[in-house]
Amino acid sequence: MPPNLTGYYRFVSQENMDNYLRALDINVVLRKLVCLLKPDKEIIHTGDHMVIRTITSLRDYVMDFDVGVQFEEDLGPVDGRKCQTTVSWEGDQLVCEQLGEKRNRGWRHWLEGDRLHLVRRGPVQLAKSRSQRVGGT
């Protein structure tokens, strides 16, 4: 059974974000802005339904989905694109596949203790982030 990811996670660190965004053809101004942000995450996980809220001082981004069900994701706040997204479990990892203009795009979330890991995958680059759970589950 997959872990319940419900919780609030405070940003700890990220690696290679600029190169990842460059591989997605994000303009330099937006890349620099995104690299300055320190996003927190709030996850509400109820059965096969999840809401993942990425919280920044600039703008929040909300993914509201059912695990295993494809949906149209509007990445307008991120890069102006839309894609067909499916989020599913691979063991204890939550895996997202985003089909659209950019190939091989998606991400993976998993917990190690109270640390939430996120690896974003783009056409040729990876970016890694870590967040620390605050409070109880």
Long-range contacts (C-beta under 8 A, 24 or more apart in sequence): 2-89, 2-91, 2-92, 2-94, 3-92, 3-111, 4-45, 4-137, 5-43, 5-45, 5-50, 5-94, 5-109, 5-111, 5-116, 6-43, 6-44, 6-45, 6-46, 6-137, 7-42, 7-43, 7-116, 7-133, 7-134, 7-135, 7-136, 7-137, 8-40, 8-41, 8-42, 8-133, 8-134, 8-135, 9-40, 9-41, 9-42, 9-43, 9-116, 9-131, 9-132, 9-133, 9-134, 10-40, 10-131, 10-132, 10-134, 11-38, 11-39, 11-40, 11-129, 11-131, 12-115, 12-129, 12-130, 12-131, 12-132, 13-129, 13-130, 14-127, 14-128, 14-129, 14-130, 15-127, 15-128, 15-129, 16-125, 16-126, 16-127, 16-128, 17-127, 17-129, 19-125, 19-127, 20-120, 20-122, 20-125, 20-126, 20-127, 21-122, 21-127, 22-125, 23-122, 23-123, 23-124, 23-125, 24-79, 24-102, 24-105, 24-122, 24-123, 25-79, 25-102, 26-79, 30-79, 33-58, 39-129, 40-131, 41-116, 41-131, 43-116, 50-87, 50-94, 52-109, 63-87, 67-94, 73-98
